[in-house]
Amino acid sequence: MKIAAKIFEKATVRGLADYLIYGLPPEPDERDYNERLDATYNEFEKIALEHDPNGATDLLSTANDMACENACVYLEIGIQAGFLLIADMMKNIQGECQGYNDDEDSFASRVMAKDIRRALDILLDEDGDKQKAYEILERWGKQKAGSQEGDGD
């Protein structure tokens, strides 16, 4: 059990991100998000002021805009990846619970995967109807909840 405890110590959002981005185990860091962001911002501001004290405000503003846009893009990518992981997990769980040879379940899984992809496409489109995506995902959630209630009787 000591092996599992060591694994769970490393199972953090930061640990996962460090591994996926850098291929490295996480370095312990007790600072919160604000402290980490402030440290990098202050370092950048110090260097920007050294190079161009007069234009530093424009440089800092542009760097902030760039960092904000990067954060938004990577958040959107992360959300999409999360939906795909959930869809894959649901498919695997459904297959384990009900067997892989059931044609009706296989068809339902394909339809569910198609609907999830459709919802993701809607979410990707800036002008997409977010409510429609929500309704698609909610329908599968209600259907799954209803089938679980029926199984327990």
Salt bridges, closest charged atoms under 4 A:
ASP18 OD2 - ARG14 NE 3.77
ASP29 OD2 - ARG14 NH1 3.27
ASP29 OD2 - ARG31 NH2 2.90
GLU43 OE1 - LYS46 NZ 3.94
ASP115 OD1 - ARG118 NH1 3.70
ASP115 OD2 - ARG139 NH2 2.65
GLU138 OE2 - LYS142 NZ 3.83
